[in-house]
Amino acid sequence: MKDLKGQLASAFGRELPKEAPKKLSDDAPPEAMKDGAHLGSAWHQRLSQLARGFSSVQLAPKPKLGQARQASDQLVKLLKKGGRGRDAKELAQLRDAFMKKREQAAWTAVKDRFATHELPDKAYRALKQSKVDPHAVLTKLERQGSSLSGMSAKRLRDALS
């Protein structure tokens, strides 16, 4: 789109004003992507409450995200097996809502980095449709950043997936 605008402007003898890249992350909560973000969530609070009733579920006082997710999965199975389907469903919904919020914040940060480095939107859409982990893409974008600016959309998608 930027190329088309530039071509039209040059054909009519005009110059495009230089725009600062748009910051999209103002709407998304960046705290959802921090390491300990799950500790204050409703999911973690409910997980802690339900885990007290099961001695087989080991939950550290401040578990990492992977540990909390594993304990949550284990607890959902135990709750279903014990006939507490409502509690299992509630815990699974809270976990899924938190993970979805975290993923949306990561995709917003990826889109923000794409705008900052002036990378093609086509590559962003292709990445998002390919179901890759947005946190891994964000890590690669932060590491490689400006060296990706000259790549085509296909090569960029392959480099970041």
PyMOL commands that set and color helices and strands:
alter all, ss='L'
color gray80, all
select helices_A, chain A and resi 2-11+30-33+37-40+42-51+65-81+85-116+121-129+134-148+153-160
alter helices_A, ss='H'
color red, helices_A
deselect
rebuild
show_as cartoon
